[in-house]
Structure formats: C-alpha cells, structure tokens
Amino acid sequence: MKHLTIVVPNGQNNLSSIVGAYKIFTRANEYWKESSRKELFNIQLAGISKEVEFYEGLFTVKPHTNIAAIKNTNLIIIPSLNHNYEKAVEGNKQLIDWIAKQYKAGAEVASICTGAFMLASTGLLDGRSCSTHWAVADNFRAMFPKVNLQTDLLITDEHGIYTNGGAYSFLNLMLYLVEKYFDRQTAIFCSKVFQIEMDRNSQSGFTIFSGQKKHGDEMVINAQLNIPGKLSH
C-alpha cells in the first residue's frame, strides 16, 4: 500500500484544500476497494503540532500523526496558504525541510494554490516551472526569482512535482493525481461524484487584469490609475 501525506502547516492555512484533498482521495480509495481491489493509499494528515486552528479558532484540525513519525511516504500534498507567506514559511521550516528530504528519498510532491510558496521554499522548484494563484504572481516572483512561474497553467507536472493555479481549481489537480495513481475510470467516477469538470488546463480565463505598476514610469502609473489632471506634462 502506498502512503499519502496531506500536510497541515502551522497557521496561515486554508481548510478547504485539506478537506477536499482528503475527501477525494478517500472516495477514490473506496471506489478502488468496491472494484475488488485493495485500497491504494494509506491517507494521513500530518504536521508539526497536535492541532491547528483555522479561521480564528472556528475550526480545528488534529493531524493523525507528526511528520517525524513518517519515515517514508509516496505522495505529499501541500494545502493552500493564507496571505502572509513569509510568516507561513518562517513558522514551518521543520515541515519544509521534511518535504525536501522526502522528495529526495523518492516521494512526489503536489502543492495547492499558494501552497507553492511553501514548496518553493524547499528549493525544489528552482529552475522548474510551477503555477499558483494569479493574484499572487508578483509576490511569488519577488520571493522566488529562480522559479519559472506559469500562472496561465492550471496544472504543472515536472519531475514528480505538481502545482496548480488558484483557489478551488485544486479540485482539478486532485482528479489529475487520482488518474495518475489510480486510473482514468476512478478519476471519472470522482469527477461525477463531486461534480468537477475534468481536463481543464488553463486558469487564464479567471484572471482579473490589474496592470504591472512596478515599472517606475509616473505617467503610465497615472494612466493606469486614471488620475485626472496628471496625464500631461
């Protein structure tokens, strides 16, 4: 049996991507078993704390185990993060080191949305392509200039490292991974059960254009902001 680790970082998390990943892979396991096959994955939530609070304590997740208890895993899923990425990275260095170590030992790693900030902090994305939410592209490029960010792509797949675009598009990444690890039939089944459109490959249609404002040209900035009386010299 393979091992799937859904990591629960300390603070700065989004609960939906943890729950969504857990539910889809659990249902894929059940479908696999209903087809007279053994469960494919032992699925565990793992972190560096016994419990992690979400949304000012409204919800709490208690991971199955500490990452220190997992010697080897086959697939790691990193959930999306909230907006203070520097704080998230600083508070999870032990987890980041563990992810890098597991990848070098043969595990594959998938990041959901802004979880790419944590994945990039491992150094594993240097010189490689990845995606994340289009709204954080400038921040990501500033923090990780060695990574080839491709925000138009919904999913990237490179050397056992998977990333995806923004928000609930992570559901498409989960189907992609289900198909990769189980089979196409199981992915179609999960698509129908959870009503997720399959085979999306771009998030560009969801991008809200705001313009690049770090170029230093005052006239262009005024035009972008549409400030009256400041467009002529």
C-alpha positions in Angstrom: 0.0 0.0 0.0 1.2 3.5 -0.9 1.3 6.3 1.6 -0.3 9.7 1.1 0.6 12.6 3.4 -1.6 15.7 3.4 0.4 18.2 5.4 -1.2 20.6 7.9 1.2 23.5 8.3 1.2 25.7 11.4 -1.0 28.8 10.9 -1.7 30.5 7.6 -3.7 27.6 6.2 -6.9 27.2 4.2 -9.0 24.4 5.5 -10.9 23.7 2.2 -7.9 22.3 0.4 -7.1 20.0 3.2 -10.6 18.6 3.5 -11.1 18.5 -0.3 -7.9 16.5 -0.9 -8.8 14.1 1.9 -12.3 13.5 0.7 -11.4 12.9 -2.9 -8.6 10.5 -2.2 -10.7 8.7 0.4 -13.5 8.3 -2.1 -11.1 7.1 -4.7 -9.8 4.5 -2.3 -13.3 3.3 -1.5 -14.2 3.0 -5.2 -11.0 1.1 -5.8 -11.9 -1.3 -3.0 -15.5 -1.7 -4.3 -13.9 -2.9 -7.5 -12.5 -5.9 -5.7 -9.1 -4.3 -5.3 -7.2 -3.3 -2.2 -7.1 0.3 -1.0 -4.3 2.0 -2.9 -3.4 4.6 -0.2 -2.9 4.9 3.5 -4.0 8.5 3.9 -2.7 10.6 6.8 -2.9 14.2 7.8 0.5 15.1 9.3 2.0 18.2 10.8 4.4 19.5 13.5 1.6 20.3 16.0 -1.1 18.2 17.6 -3.8 20.6 16.4 -4.0 23.6 14.2 -6.8 26.2 14.4 -8.5 27.8 11.4 -10.5 31.0 11.0 -9.7 32.4 14.5 -10.5 29.1 16.2 -13.8 28.4 14.4 -12.4 25.1 13.1 -9.6 22.8 14.4 -7.7 20.1 12.6 -6.0 17.4 14.6 -3.5 15.6 12.3 -3.3 11.9 12.5 0.4 12.0 13.2 3.6 14.1 13.5 5.8 14.2 10.4 8.6 12.8 12.5 6.7 9.5 12.7 6.6 9.2 8.9 9.9 7.7 7.6 8.8 7.3 4.0 5.8 8.5 2.0 4.9 8.3 -1.7 2.9 11.5 -2.2 2.8 14.7 -0.3 0.0 17.3 -0.7 0.7 20.8 0.5 -2.5 22.9 1.1 -3.0 26.5 0.1 -1.9 29.2 2.5 -3.4 32.5 3.6 -1.8 35.8 2.7 1.2 36.2 5.0 3.6 33.9 3.1 6.8 35.0 4.8 5.2 34.1 8.2 4.0 30.8 6.9 7.4 29.9 5.6 9.2 31.1 8.8 6.8 29.1 11.1 7.1 25.8 9.1 10.8 25.4 8.5 10.8 21.9 10.0 8.0 20.9 7.7 9.7 22.4 4.7 12.9 20.5 5.4 10.9 17.3 5.8 9.2 17.8 2.4 12.6 18.3 0.7 14.0 15.2 2.4 11.1 13.1 1.4 11.3 14.2 -2.2 15.0 13.3 -2.4 14.1 9.9 -1.0 11.6 9.3 -3.8 8.3 10.9 -2.8 6.3 13.0 -5.2 5.0 16.4 -4.0 1.9 18.4 -5.0 1.2 22.0 -3.9 -2.3 23.5 -4.0 -2.7 27.2 -5.0 -0.5 29.3 -2.7 1.0 26.2 -1.2 3.5 26.8 -3.9 5.2 29.4 -1.6 6.0 26.6 0.8 7.0 24.2 -1.9 9.3 26.8 -3.5 10.9 27.4 -0.1 12.3 23.9 -0.2 14.4 24.9 -3.2 12.9 22.0 -5.2 11.3 24.4 -7.7 14.5 26.3 -8.6 14.9 26.1 -12.4 11.5 24.4 -12.8 8.0 25.6 -13.8 5.1 26.0 -11.4 1.7 27.6 -11.1 -0.1 29.4 -8.3 -3.0 31.8 -7.9 -2.7 34.6 -10.5 -3.3 37.2 -7.8 -0.1 36.5 -6.0 2.2 36.2 -9.0 4.2 39.4 -8.3 4.8 38.4 -4.7 5.9 34.9 -5.8 8.3 36.1 -8.4 9.9 38.6 -5.9 10.4 35.8 -3.3 11.5 33.1 -5.7 13.2 34.6 -8.8 14.7 31.2 -9.7 11.3 29.6 -10.3 9.7 29.7 -13.8 6.2 30.8 -12.8 3.5 30.0 -15.3 0.2 31.4 -13.9 -1.7 30.7 -17.1 -1.4 27.0 -16.5 -3.9 25.2 -14.3 -1.6 22.3 -13.5 2.2 21.7 -13.9 3.8 18.3 -13.8 7.6 18.1 -13.7 9.9 15.5 -12.2 7.4 14.3 -9.7 6.4 17.8 -8.6 2.9 19.0 -9.2 1.4 22.5 -8.8 -1.9 24.1 -9.6 -3.5 27.5 -10.0 -5.8 29.4 -7.7 -8.5 28.6 -5.2 -10.9 25.7 -5.9 -9.0 24.8 -9.1 -7.2 22.4 -6.8 -10.1 20.0 -7.3 -8.8 19.5 -10.9 -5.3 18.8 -9.6 -6.8 16.1 -7.3 -8.5 14.5 -10.2 -5.3 14.6 -12.2 -3.5 12.9 -9.3 -6.2 10.3 -8.9 -6.0 9.4 -12.6 -2.2 9.2 -12.3 -2.1 7.0 -9.3 -5.4 5.0 -9.7 -6.7 5.1 -13.3 -8.9 7.1 -15.7 -12.0 5.3 -14.7 -11.6 6.2 -11.0 -10.9 9.8 -11.9 -14.1 10.0 -14.0 -16.0 8.4 -11.1 -14.7 11.1 -8.7 -15.5 13.8 -11.2 -19.1 12.6 -11.4 -19.5 12.2 -7.6 -18.0 15.6 -6.7 -19.3 17.2 -9.9 -15.9 18.6 -11.1 -15.2 19.3 -14.7 -12.3 17.2 -15.9 -9.4 18.1 -18.2 -9.2 21.9 -17.6 -5.7 23.1 -18.4 -5.8 26.9 -18.0 -6.8 29.5 -15.4 -6.2 32.5 -17.7 -10.0 33.0 -18.2 -10.3 33.8 -14.5 -7.5 36.4 -14.3 -8.5 39.9 -13.3 -6.2 42.3 -15.1 -4.7 44.9 -12.8 -1.6 46.0 -14.8 2.0 46.0 -13.7 2.7 49.1 -11.6 6.3 48.5 -10.6 7.9 49.9 -13.7 8.6 53.4 -12.2 7.0 55.4 -15.0 4.8 58.1 -13.3 2.9 59.0 -16.4 2.0 55.3 -17.1 1.0 54.8 -13.4 -1.3 57.8 -13.5 -2.8 56.5 -16.7 -3.3 53.1 -15.1 -4.9 54.6 -12.0 -6.9 57.0 -14.3 -5.9 60.1 -12.2 -7.4 63.2 -13.8 -5.1 66.2 -14.5 -1.9 64.1 -14.2 -1.7 62.6 -17.6 0.0 65.6 -19.3 3.3 67.3 -18.7 
